[in-house]
Amino acid sequence: MKRNLIIAQTFIMISAITQTLNHVFVQPVDNYYPFILLFTIGFIPAFILNELWPSATKYVFMFNSLYIVCLSYYFIELPVVESAYFFLPVAALLMNDKKVYWAACVSGMIGYLVISDNPADDRWMFVSIYIIFILLLAIVQNRVERNIAEKEAIQQGIKAFSIAVEAKDVYTQGHSRRVAQYSLILAKHMKESIDLAELELTGVLHDIGKISTPDAVLLKEGKLTQQEYDVMKRHPRDGMQLAKSLGFSQRVLNGIMHHHERYDGKGYPYGLAGADIPLYSRILAVADSFDAMTSCRAYRTAMTPWDGKMEIERNKGLMYDPELVEVFKEAYSEMLVVYETNNQRIKELTEAVHS
């Protein structure tokens, strides 16, 4: 919020200088210099109150904005300035706080009625339009909040569903969460701009298709037959279809669908190669492999993190994107912290179960 105040103050200063030049050389206005002085220093109280009363920053900012609007309308009572009152509820809407929104709406209307000397009919017209406008904005805000809440509820439900899938196999419990953590670490070391929340969701959901994999295949301790392996290879498609039915973005769907593709084109389900593999999938391939190799399975013991690192480096350009392998090497120390933290948690849980 303090950054917003700085930006707003900068904008006010630029506007003040521009308007000063305009009214000095083009359109002289009575009492312009007192106006431009009050207009320019208008955000100083906001900065002071923001330091003394940080919890009320939203209210301070909104009432300071009201001051600027009312001051402008008092000195320059023109229709174009009058319309600035409509920006108050819009700005308040961005604060994502209903109390701030209604405070801005009511105070804006009162400010207009106190300052305006328009005929009663004109003032009534303005107030009626203003009330309709703020009510429509409130309806839109309510719909948006409800949609966001529903989406978050769905995502939480799907994450819980993913945990339930992993619960079928004691050896993979926590796998998706760790893959998501490793993926985020990799993404933060990359040059590309990546939606971290979306990538994290993709990591959490990447194996959700295994809910449809028979337990006889999913939990088998020995080597899978070719027929069983073909059944196992269906889970990326199944996971993508499930995620698609819940309205997730195409990037999430592609990330789930292709997380078992190989950089050399020998992966599944479509045998994509190189840059044809979606970025999220290439990130997940490294994160997924590192966690799988450093976790125990029914049919083998876990590798050490260092051995897992060496294995990923050996498969650079074969299974994994060469650039991502270099990113992995840079991020390895951070990933090791996640590994050790989770490993300690698993040990504690194991000891608690056997105690």
Buried (B, 14 or more C-beta within 10 A) or exposed (E): EEEBBEEBBEEBEEBBEEBBEEBEEEEEBEEBEEBBEBBBEBBEEBBEBBEEEEEEBBBBBBBBBBBBBBBBBBBBEEEEBBEBBBEBBEBBBEBEBBEBBBBBBEBBBEBBEEBBEBEEEEBEEBBEEBEEBBEEBBEEBEEEEEEEEEEEEEBEEBBEBBBEBBEBBEBBBBBBBBBBBBBBBBBEBBEEEBBEEBBBBBBBBBBBBBBBBEEEBBBBEEEBEEEBEEBBBBBBBBBBBBBBEBEBEEBBBBBBBBBBBBBBEEBBBBEBBBEEBBBBBBBBBBBBBBBBBBBEEEEEEBBEBEEBBEBBBEBBEEBBBEBBBEBBBEBBEBBBEBBEEBBEEBEEEEEEEEE
